[in-house]
Amino acid sequence: MLLNFRLANVLSFRDDQRLSLIATELNDGTARPIPVREGGRPVSVVPILGIYGANASGKTNTLAGLRLMRQAVLHSVAWISQEKPIRRIPFALDPTCADDDSFFEVDLELAGVRYTYGFELDDERVQAEWLHAYPKGRRQIWFDRDGDDIRFAGEGLRGEKQDLARKTRPDSLFLTVAAEWNNEQLLPVFEWFRDNLWLISPEQDLPQRQEFTKARALDDERFRDQVGRLLTRADLGIVGFDEDALERGDVRLLHRAGDHTVSLDFTHESMGTRAWFAMLGPLLEAFKRGTTVLVDELDASLHPTLAAEVIRMFEDPEVNAHGAQMVFTTHDASLLRPLAGGERILDRDVVWMAEKDARGATELYPLSSLRPPPRPNENLERGWLLGRFGGVPRVAPGELAREAGEALA
C-alpha cells in the first residue's frame, strides 16, 4: 500500500511537497490497520484520497508526478538507447530550477514491511538514490547512492550487490538494474511500481480502458458477470451483455425498451455509458490485485452518484478485500456534503487541497492540517465553496463577466 509520496522540483512543484495516506485522528473508520508502527504507534492507511483545487492549481500534476516516478523506475535502463530521453520535468517558472535536481520518494507497505525508496536526478544522471527497509520496525539501509558511489550498510540487502553496482550506469536507477538481474529482495519494490499507478484520465486513455474492459469481458466469464451487474445497477437502462455478440467475439450491450431489449453497437452508446464501462475494468482489476489507481477528474468521468459509489467500493472491506487504493482529483463539491444522519462520503482526513503560491508553485495540504480542523458535523462543501479551506479560484462574483464585457465592447 502507498503510505506517502514526496516530490520537489517536478512539474508545478518547486519545493518539497508531501501527500500522505496515513490516517489521522479525524478519520471516522474508513482507514485500514496495517502491520507497521510509526513512533511506537500502529499505523492505519486510508483507501481513498481526494485532491481539490482551482483550475491549474496542480491537482493533475500530483498524479503526473507519481507517474513520472514510475516511468523512471521502469525505464531508466532503456534511457541509453533514446536520443533525448525525458528523465524528469523540472519546475519551469523559476529558471534556476533547471540546474537543480528533481526529487521523488515513496513510503510503501508490502507484505507487512515498510520501505522508503527515492531518488534525485537531473537531465543527465542520477544524483542520489536510496532504499531503507523496516522488516522488524527498525531501519535497515539496503543501499544509499551518492552519484556513482553506491554504498551498502550492514547485511540487510544480501547477494551480489557490488556486481549490480558495477552494472549500474550513471543515468540508470540501481533499483531498475537490480530488477533486470532478478534480485529477489528488491523485486517487490520494483513490481509495486510496475503493477500500480494506472492513471485514469477522461481525455487521454478512455479508448484504451474501453478496449481493456472489452477484452477482459470476452475472456473472463466471472469478470463479465461483475461488469454486467455494475452496468445494470447504474440505472443506465442496460440489462446485460448481448450473448450472441459475445459468441462472435464482439461486445454489445442490451438496453431495455419497453417489453423488449435492443442490442446496440458499442460506438452508439452514450458517453456516460462508455465512461462507466471504461472505469469498471481498472477498478475491478484494482480490487482483485490490491493495486493503487490514479483518477484524474473523477467528476468528469462519472455522475456524482456514481462517483460516490466508487468511493464506497474502496471503503467497503468486503468489496476491497485486498487493500486497493484510489487517489483522485475532482471539483465535485457534493462529495464533501454530509449525508442524512451525519455520515460522510469523504472523511475529513482524506480531503486535500492543491493551491498555487505567489511564485506559481503548487502547495499540497490536508484539511486535517488546518487549525482548527473541520468539526465532525461541519459542512465541508460549504466551507470549501466559501473559500475557508483555500483551493478555490480567486475570482470575485461577476468579475469575469465584467472583463468579458469590456473585452467585447
N, C-alpha and C positions, 0 to 999 in steps of 0.2 A: 504494500500500500504506500501511496505517496503521503509523506508527513509534512515536508517543507520544500519550497523551491525559492532560490535566491538568484538574482541576476543584477548586473551592473554594466553600464556602457553597452547596452544592447537595444537596438531599435529606439523607442522613445524613452527608455530608462537610462538616465545618466548616472545617478548614484545607486548604491546598493539598496535593493527593494526585496521584500520577502512576502511570499504567500504561504500561509500555514493552514493545514487541515487538521491540526491538533485541536481537540475540543477544549473549550473553556468552561468556566463556571456558569456561563449564560446558556449552555446547551440544555435543552429540555427533554433529552432522552433519545435523540436520533444517533448519537455517536456510538461507535463500536469499540469496546476494550480490546487492546492488543497486548501481547506478552512482552511489552517494553516498558521500562521505567525511565523517568526523567526527573532528576533532582530527588530521587528516592520515592517518587510517587508514580502510580500506574498511569499509563497514557491511554487515552481514547482518541479515535480518529473519526472525523465526520465523513459520510459517504458522498455528500454533495457540497459544492461551494459555488455561490453566485457572485459575479462581479458586475456592479452597477457603475454608471458614469455617463457623462455627457458624450456626445459625438466627438471623435478624435481625442478622447482622453487617455487612450492606451489600453482599453479593455482587450481588444483583439490582440494587441502586441504581447500581452501576458501569455496568451495561449501560443502565439507565434514564437515567443522566446523559448518555451518548453520544446516546441518542435525543432527549433534551431539546435538546441542541445542534443536532442535525439538524433538529428541528421549528422552532427559531428561524431557522436559515438558510433553510429552505424557505418559511416562512410569515410572516416578520416584516412584510412589506409589507401583508399582509392583517389585521394586528392592529388597524388603524384602523377596520375595519368590524365588529369584535367588541365587544360591550358590556363584557365583563370578560375580556380575553384573559389566558391564563396564560403569562406571558413566562418565568418561572423558578419554582423551588420552593426557597426558602432553607432552611438548617438550622433545624429547629423547636425544638430543645431548649435553645437559648440565645436569649432574646428579643431581645438586641442585634443578632443576625444579620439580623433582618427589615429593618433600616435599612442593612445593608452590601450591597455589590454581590455578585452571583454571577459566578464566573469560569470560563470554558471555553477550552481551547486544544488543538489537534491539530497534530502533525507528520505530513506526508504525503510520499510519493514518488510522483510522477505523471510518467510518460514520462521518467524519468531526472532529474527536477528535484525538489529538496526544497522544501517550502513549510511555513511556520509560520503558522497562522491562529488567531485567538482573539478573544474579546470579553468585556467586563464589562457587566452590565446590572442594573437594579433593577426594581421593579414598574411604573415609569413610562416609562423611557427607556434607551437605550444610552449607557453612560458612557464606554466605550473600545472600540476595535476596531483590529485590526492584521493585516497580511498581509506577510510577508517571504519572498522567494524566493531560491533559491541556484542560478541557472541554470548557473553555472560554478564552483560551490563557494564563491563569495563572496556575502555577503548583499546583497541589494537590498531596500530598504524601498519596497514598492509603495504602501502607504498606512499612515498612523498617525492614529488618531482620538482626540481628547480631547473628549468631549461633542459639541457641534455643529461643532467645528473638525476638518476632515478635511484632513490635510497629505500632500503627495506629495514624496518626496525623490528627486532625480535623474530619469532618464528610463527607469527600469525598467518602469513602467506607462505605456503610451502611450495616445493617443486623447483623447476629450473627458472628461477627469477632472473638471474643475470643474463641468461641466454635470451630471454624475452626482451630485456632492456636493450641488449645489443641490436636486436631486430627492429627496435622502435626508432623510426626516423624523427627528425626534429619537428616535422609538421603532422605527425600521427599521434593519436592518443594511445597510451600504453594499454588502456582497457580494451581498445579495439584490437590491438595486436595480440593481446593475451587470449581474447575470444577466438581470433583466427587460428590460434595454435591450441585451442581446446583446453585452456586452463580451467579445471573443474571448479575451483573456488571463485573465480571471477566471472564465470559464465552466468550465474543467476542475475548479477547486476546488469551485465550486457543484455541478457534476454529480457529483463524488465523494459529496457529502452526499445528493444526490437518489437515486443508484443504489446506495448502500451502507447498511449498518447495519440490515438486516432483523432485527428482534427475533423470535426463535422461542421461544414460551412454551408449555408443555404445557397451561396453563389458559386462556390468553387467545385464542390465534389458531389453534387446531387446525382448526376448521371452514374458516377462510379458506385455510389451507395445503392442506387436502384438496381444496377446490374449485380452487385454483390448479393443483395437480398433475393433477387430473382434466382440466381444460381443456387443459393442455399435452399430456396423453396423447392426447386426442381429436384435436388439431390437428396434432401433430408426430409422424410415424411413428418417426423416429430417437430422439426423446425417449422415446416409449412403449417402444421396444426397450430403452433404457437402464434405465428404471424396471422393466420386466419382468425383466431379468437380475438386478437387485439384489433384487427381491422373491423371485425363485426361489432365489437363493443364500443367503437369510437363514434358511433352514430353518423357514419358516412353513407348509409344506405347500402352497404356491402353485406352480402350473406355468405361469402366464401369464394373459393377458387373454382374456376371452370375446369372440371376434371378431364373433359375431352381435350381441352387445350393442353393440359399438363401431359397427356399421353403423346401429344405431338411435339413436346419439348418447348411449349410456349406458356407464358404466364398471362392469364386474363382473369379478371375479377367479375364475379356475378353480382349484379345490382338488383335490388327489389324494385319491381314496377307493378304495383297493384297485386294481382293474384298470380303473377308470373315473374320470372327473372330474365335479365338481359346480360349477355356477356359482352364486355367492352374491350376493344384493343387498348393496351396499356397507354399508348400515346394519346388516347382520348380521355383519360382520367383527369380529374381536376387537379390543379396544382396542390391543393390541400391534401388530397388522397395520395398523390405521389410523394409529397414531403413526409407524411406519416409512414408510408410504406418504406421509404428510403431510410427513415430514422430507426425503424424496428430491427433491421438487420444488425447494425452495430450495437444497439442496446442489448439485444438478446445474446449476441456474442460476448459482450462485456459481462453479463450476468452468468454466463456459462463458464467463463475463464477467470473472472475476478479482475478484470483489467480497468484501466483508467481511460475515460474518453473525455475529449475536449469539445465542447459545443459552442460555436460562435453564433451569437444572436438566436438564442433559443426561441424568442418570441417571433422571429421572422420565419421560422420553420413551422411553428405549431400555434394553434389557438391557445389562449391562456388556460382553458380547462384541460387540454391535453398536456400542456407544459407542466401543470400542477400534478397530473397523473404520472408523468415521467419521474418527477421528483419523488413522489410517494413510492414508486417502484424501487428506487435506490435506497430509500429509507426503510423499506419493508424487509425484515431479516429473512423471511421465507422466500421472497422473490429474489432478493440479493444475498443469497446464502454464501457466496464466495468472496465477498468484500470488494465488489466493483465500486468505482468512484466516478463521479462526473464533476468537472469544473466547467462552468458555463458563463457566458456573458449575456446580458439582457437589458432591455429598457422596460420590461413588463412590471409596472408598479403593483399590479393586482396580486403578484406573488408575495408581496410584503404585507398584505392586508390580513389582520387576524380574522379567523372564521368564527362562526357562532359557537359560543362556549369557551372562547379564548384560544382554541387550537391554532397553530400557525402552519403554513405551508413551508416556510423557511425559518429555521431557528435564528435567533439573534446573532449567534456566533458564526453563522455560515454566510453572512452578507458582508461583502467587501466593497469598497469604493475605489475607483480609479479617478485621479484628478491631476490636471496639469498645473505645475507651479509657474512662477513668473518667467522662468527660463525655457518653458515649453517641455519640461521633463515630467514624466509620469511618476506619481506617488501612489502607492497602494496602502490601504489601511482598512482594518475590520471595524464594524460597528462596536465590537466589544472593547476597542481601544479608546472610545470616546469617554469623556468624563463630564458629567456622569453618564454611564452606559444607558442604553434604552431600557425602560422599565418593562417588566414581564407582560403587562397588558397594553403597552404602548402601540399605537397605530404607526407602524414603520412606513407604510405607504404615504400617509400624510406628512410624516416628518421628512421623508426624502423629497417629496414634491415641493415642500415649502423651503427646502434648502438647508434644513437643520444639520444634516449629515454631510453636506457637500456632495460632490459628484453630479451636479446639475449645471446646465448652461447658464452663464452669467449674462442673461438677456432680460431686460425689463419688459413687462407686458406691453405689446404694441410697438416695441422698438423696431423690429424687422419690418413690420407693415409700413411704418413711417419712412424707414430707409428706402423701401421699395418704391413708395410713392414719390419720394424725392428723386430717385434714380430714373423713374419713368416719366417724370414731368418734362 
